[in-house]
Amino acid sequence: MMTKLAPVDDPAYQTRPTRTPPNNSRAIEVPIDIHPDTILGDHTALSVPRRAFGTLYQSWTALKETAARVKDTDKLAKEARTHTNRVVSSLRREHEACLGACTHLSKKIDEAIQPNPHDPMGGEIRAYIRGAEHPFKAASDAALAGDRRMAAAVLNAPPQLSGLTHQQYNTLHEVARGQLEHADYSALKSLQSYAHKLDTYTKRFEQLANDRITAWETGDDDALKTLFAAPANG
């Protein structure tokens, strides 16, 4: 249990009710890998999470600048909470933008690997795959060899027409996406990972800031100091 610190001479401390502060020993910190420079690659889709991570990282600087500028602790807590709410709202919009970029890029990849659903040779290609000793191996080997037409013929029709199960069809779909549209597929996987991290780190930032502000409001005189002293890596 946290020990109540002796009040300082600031009247703001004197007027707050004396209550047992909450235990913040398990407060979640923001990790160092929110820095935008940790997002590697030059794919245009990665500009979305890079911008969002920059917002999150820079928010710590803004909080510390507020702490240096505002001397009244009651006003400081109010400004810190306002800043936190504004940043979190912005990050949630950025997260939606990341999810939208994922959807757009995924659709672009599928359109590239399945360009012609009415290929006149499609039926013949599927019959060939279905007649192979191991249909899934025949189809996946074609995709791995870069045979776009054969992969598209299989993917543009129900799996049973090529002798595949639904699970094999889904696996082939991922193989074709990764092999035939490697740059976009790699960017998509990175984008999905960054979107998940952004959502997690936004919640961590919000919890850390609001927990410390609430702790100060309920009697922990040192809570704001620990908030503004908190490094980005916790």
Secondary structure, DSSP 8 states (H G I E B T S, - for coil): --------S-HHHHHS--------TT-----GGGSGGG-----GGGHHHHHHHHHHHHHHHHHHHHHHH---HHHHHHHHHHHHHHHHHHHHHHHHHHHHHHHHHHHHHHHHHS--TT-TTHHHHHHHHHHSSSHHHHHHHHHHTT-HHHHHHHHTS-GGGGT--HHHHHHHHHHHHHHHSHHHHHHHHHHHHHHHHHHHHHHHHHHHHHHHHHHHHTT-TTHHHHHHH--TT-
